[in-house]
Amino acid sequence: MSEYSTSDLRSQLKIVRHNMANSKEMYDSFVEQERLLQDELNKRIAKAKNK
């Protein structure tokens, strides 16, 4: 990293932080999608058992 200037390091750090924030948003979205799918599956299983 010694070949990078202080300005370059700051720029790279900004990019990494931006990418991390985007990745967290995507992860949170996938977690929510999984929860919704699991909830729907559980409802269908419960409904089938009650027939």
N, CA, C and O atoms as CSV, one atom per row, in Angstrom:
chain,resi,resn,atom,element,x,y,z
A,1,MET,N,N,0.813,-1.193,0.000
A,1,MET,CA,C,0.000,0.000,0.000
A,1,MET,C,C,0.861,1.264,0.000
A,1,MET,O,O,0.355,2.370,-0.191
A,2,SER,N,N,2.125,1.094,0.209
A,2,SER,CA,C,2.994,2.258,0.303
A,2,SER,C,C,3.099,3.028,-1.013
A,2,SER,O,O,3.512,4.187,-1.027
A,3,GLU,N,N,2.723,2.378,-2.121
A,3,GLU,CA,C,2.790,3.070,-3.420
A,3,GLU,C,C,1.614,4.025,-3.630
A,3,GLU,O,O,1.635,4.846,-4.548
A,4,TYR,N,N,0.593,3.918,-2.784
A,4,TYR,CA,C,-0.576,4.795,-2.901
A,4,TYR,C,C,-0.358,6.098,-2.139
A,4,TYR,O,O,0.240,6.118,-1.063
A,5,SER,N,N,-0.853,7.172,-2.720
A,5,SER,CA,C,-0.807,8.456,-2.018
A,5,SER,C,C,-1.908,8.486,-0.960
A,5,SER,O,O,-2.820,7.658,-0.967
A,6,THR,N,N,-1.806,9.441,-0.066
A,6,THR,CA,C,-2.837,9.606,0.959
A,6,THR,C,C,-4.189,9.847,0.308
A,6,THR,O,O,-5.204,9.322,0.765
A,7,SER,N,N,-4.207,10.624,-0.734
A,7,SER,CA,C,-5.445,10.904,-1.463
A,7,SER,C,C,-6.022,9.631,-2.079
A,7,SER,O,O,-7.230,9.398,-2.032
A,8,ASP,N,N,-5.144,8.814,-2.654
A,8,ASP,CA,C,-5.593,7.533,-3.229
A,8,ASP,C,C,-6.200,6.636,-2.158
A,8,ASP,O,O,-7.238,6.010,-2.375
A,9,LEU,N,N,-5.553,6.579,-1.015
A,9,LEU,CA,C,-6.068,5.752,0.078
A,9,LEU,C,C,-7.428,6.233,0.539
A,9,LEU,O,O,-8.324,5.425,0.788
A,10,ARG,N,N,-7.590,7.539,0.653
A,10,ARG,CA,C,-8.891,8.082,1.047
A,10,ARG,C,C,-9.959,7.743,0.018
A,10,ARG,O,O,-11.084,7.390,0.374
A,11,SER,N,N,-9.607,7.851,-1.255
A,11,SER,CA,C,-10.562,7.524,-2.324
A,11,SER,C,C,-10.946,6.056,-2.280
A,11,SER,O,O,-12.122,5.711,-2.396
A,12,GLN,N,N,-9.953,5.192,-2.112
A,12,GLN,CA,C,-10.226,3.761,-2.043
A,12,GLN,C,C,-11.076,3.419,-0.822
A,12,GLN,O,O,-11.974,2.580,-0.898
A,13,LEU,N,N,-10.790,4.064,0.288
A,13,LEU,CA,C,-11.569,3.840,1.504
A,13,LEU,C,C,-13.021,4.255,1.298
A,13,LEU,O,O,-13.935,3.565,1.750
A,14,LYS,N,N,-13.235,5.366,0.625
A,14,LYS,CA,C,-14.601,5.831,0.330
A,14,LYS,C,C,-15.325,4.810,-0.548
A,14,LYS,O,O,-16.493,4.504,-0.311
A,15,ILE,N,N,-14.644,4.294,-1.544
A,15,ILE,CA,C,-15.243,3.292,-2.441
A,15,ILE,C,C,-15.596,2.025,-1.666
A,15,ILE,O,O,-16.686,1.476,-1.827
A,16,VAL,N,N,-14.675,1.566,-0.830
A,16,VAL,CA,C,-14.914,0.346,-0.048
A,16,VAL,C,C,-16.098,0.529,0.885
A,16,VAL,O,O,-16.941,-0.360,1.002
A,17,ARG,N,N,-16.167,1.668,1.546
A,17,ARG,CA,C,-17.290,1.916,2.459
A,17,ARG,C,C,-18.609,1.968,1.705
A,17,ARG,O,O,-19.625,1.469,2.189
A,18,HIS,N,N,-18.596,2.566,0.530
A,18,HIS,CA,C,-19.802,2.612,-0.303
A,18,HIS,C,C,-20.220,1.197,-0.710
A,18,HIS,O,O,-21.400,0.850,-0.646
A,19,ASN,N,N,-19.251,0.389,-1.126
A,19,ASN,CA,C,-19.542,-0.995,-1.524
A,19,ASN,C,C,-20.053,-1.814,-0.347
A,19,ASN,O,O,-20.942,-2.649,-0.510
A,20,MET,N,N,-19.499,-1.580,0.832
A,20,MET,CA,C,-19.963,-2.289,2.023
A,20,MET,C,C,-21.407,-1.925,2.340
A,20,MET,O,O,-22.205,-2.797,2.686
A,21,ALA,N,N,-21.749,-0.650,2.225
A,21,ALA,CA,C,-23.127,-0.219,2.495
A,21,ALA,C,C,-24.083,-0.869,1.497
A,21,ALA,O,O,-25.152,-1.347,1.877
A,22,ASN,N,N,-23.698,-0.887,0.229
A,22,ASN,CA,C,-24.538,-1.534,-0.788
A,22,ASN,C,C,-24.690,-3.023,-0.514
A,22,ASN,O,O,-25.781,-3.578,-0.650
A,23,SER,N,N,-23.607,-3.658,-0.133
A,23,SER,CA,C,-23.655,-5.090,0.156
A,23,SER,C,C,-24.566,-5.375,1.345
A,23,SER,O,O,-25.304,-6.360,1.336
A,24,LYS,N,N,-24.522,-4.531,2.356
A,24,LYS,CA,C,-25.387,-4.715,3.518
A,24,LYS,C,C,-26.853,-4.569,3.119
A,24,LYS,O,O,-27.700,-5.341,3.568
A,25,GLU,N,N,-27.153,-3.585,2.280
A,25,GLU,CA,C,-28.535,-3.415,1.814
A,25,GLU,C,C,-28.995,-4.649,1.055
A,25,GLU,O,O,-30.121,-5.109,1.246
A,26,MET,N,N,-28.144,-5.186,0.201
A,26,MET,CA,C,-28.503,-6.389,-0.547
A,26,MET,C,C,-28.702,-7.566,0.394
A,26,MET,O,O,-29.667,-8.316,0.248
A,27,TYR,N,N,-27.812,-7.736,1.349
A,27,TYR,CA,C,-27.928,-8.823,2.314
A,27,TYR,C,C,-29.238,-8.716,3.090
A,27,TYR,O,O,-29.963,-9.700,3.235
A,28,ASP,N,N,-29.536,-7.522,3.583
A,28,ASP,CA,C,-30.775,-7.316,4.334
A,28,ASP,C,C,-31.995,-7.639,3.485
A,28,ASP,O,O,-32.978,-8.189,3.981
A,29,SER,N,N,-31.928,-7.298,2.209
A,29,SER,CA,C,-33.024,-7.598,1.294
A,29,SER,C,C,-33.189,-9.109,1.119
A,29,SER,O,O,-34.312,-9.612,1.105
A,30,PHE,N,N,-32.091,-9.825,0.987
A,30,PHE,CA,C,-32.155,-11.282,0.859
A,30,PHE,C,C,-32.697,-11.926,2.130
A,30,PHE,O,O,-33.477,-12.877,2.063
A,31,VAL,N,N,-32.289,-11.414,3.282
A,31,VAL,CA,C,-32.794,-11.946,4.551
A,31,VAL,C,C,-34.309,-11.760,4.630
A,31,VAL,O,O,-35.029,-12.670,5.042
A,32,GLU,N,N,-34.786,-10.590,4.238
A,32,GLU,CA,C,-36.229,-10.330,4.249
A,32,GLU,C,C,-36.950,-11.249,3.266
A,32,GLU,O,O,-38.009,-11.789,3.584
A,33,GLN,N,N,-36.383,-11.427,2.081
A,33,GLN,CA,C,-36.984,-12.321,1.086
A,33,GLN,C,C,-37.051,-13.746,1.627
A,33,GLN,O,O,-38.062,-14.426,1.457
A,34,GLU,N,N,-35.988,-14.198,2.270
A,34,GLU,CA,C,-35.982,-15.539,2.848
A,34,GLU,C,C,-37.072,-15.670,3.913
A,34,GLU,O,O,-37.776,-16.678,3.970
A,35,ARG,N,N,-37.203,-14.654,4.746
A,35,ARG,CA,C,-38.211,-14.682,5.805
A,35,ARG,C,C,-39.613,-14.784,5.214
A,35,ARG,O,O,-40.436,-15.567,5.688
A,36,LEU,N,N,-39.882,-13.990,4.178
A,36,LEU,CA,C,-41.197,-14.030,3.539
A,36,LEU,C,C,-41.481,-15.387,2.919
A,36,LEU,O,O,-42.587,-15.911,3.048
A,37,LEU,N,N,-40.498,-15.953,2.253
A,37,LEU,CA,C,-40.673,-17.272,1.641
A,37,LEU,C,C,-40.889,-18.356,2.706
A,37,LEU,O,O,-41.740,-19.231,2.549
A,38,GLN,N,N,-40.113,-18.283,3.780
A,38,GLN,CA,C,-40.252,-19.264,4.847
A,38,GLN,C,C,-41.615,-19.146,5.514
A,38,GLN,O,O,-42.251,-20.156,5.815
A,39,ASP,N,N,-42.065,-17.919,5.744
A,39,ASP,CA,C,-43.390,-17.706,6.331
A,39,ASP,C,C,-44.489,-18.296,5.450
A,39,ASP,O,O,-45.411,-18.942,5.948
A,40,GLU,N,N,-44.390,-18.075,4.156
A,40,GLU,CA,C,-45.394,-18.606,3.233
A,40,GLU,C,C,-45.372,-20.132,3.231
A,40,GLU,O,O,-46.420,-20.777,3.251
A,41,LEU,N,N,-44.182,-20.692,3.207
A,41,LEU,CA,C,-44.056,-22.148,3.245
A,41,LEU,C,C,-44.656,-22.708,4.532
A,41,LEU,O,O,-45.382,-23.701,4.497
A,42,ASN,N,N,-44.360,-22.083,5.650
A,42,ASN,CA,C,-44.906,-22.539,6.933
A,42,ASN,C,C,-46.426,-22.471,6.947
A,42,ASN,O,O,-47.075,-23.370,7.482
A,43,LYS,N,N,-47.001,-21.429,6.372
A,43,LYS,CA,C,-48.464,-21.306,6.291
A,43,LYS,C,C,-49.051,-22.444,5.470
A,43,LYS,O,O,-50.056,-23.039,5.857
A,44,ARG,N,N,-48.433,-22.743,4.353
A,44,ARG,CA,C,-48.937,-23.803,3.481
A,44,ARG,C,C,-48.833,-25.176,4.148
A,44,ARG,O,O,-49.732,-26.007,4.017
A,45,ILE,N,N,-47.753,-25.401,4.846
A,45,ILE,CA,C,-47.582,-26.672,5.555
A,45,ILE,C,C,-48.634,-26.805,6.652
A,45,ILE,O,O,-49.240,-27.864,6.815
A,46,ALA,N,N,-48.845,-25.741,7.393
A,46,ALA,CA,C,-49.854,-25.764,8.477
A,46,ALA,C,C,-51.242,-25.985,7.900
A,46,ALA,O,O,-52.045,-26.729,8.463
A,47,LYS,N,N,-51.523,-25.335,6.775
A,47,LYS,CA,C,-52.831,-25.481,6.134
A,47,LYS,C,C,-53.034,-26.924,5.675
A,47,LYS,O,O,-54.118,-27.483,5.846
A,48,ALA,N,N,-52.009,-27.522,5.102
A,48,ALA,CA,C,-52.096,-28.904,4.614
A,48,ALA,C,C,-52.309,-29.879,5.779
A,48,ALA,O,O,-53.023,-30.871,5.630
A,49,LYS,N,N,-51.713,-29.611,6.903
A,49,LYS,CA,C,-51.878,-30.497,8.064
A,49,LYS,C,C,-53.276,-30.416,8.652
A,49,LYS,O,O,-53.768,-31.376,9.245
A,50,ASN,N,N,-53.916,-29.258,8.482
A,50,ASN,CA,C,-55.266,-29.055,9.057
A,50,ASN,C,C,-56.382,-29.592,8.169
A,50,ASN,O,O,-57.552,-29.511,8.543
A,51,LYS,N,N,-56.054,-30.125,7.027
A,51,LYS,CA,C,-57.098,-30.661,6.125
A,51,LYS,C,C,-57.569,-32.001,6.594
A,51,LYS,O,O,-58.440,-32.604,5.966
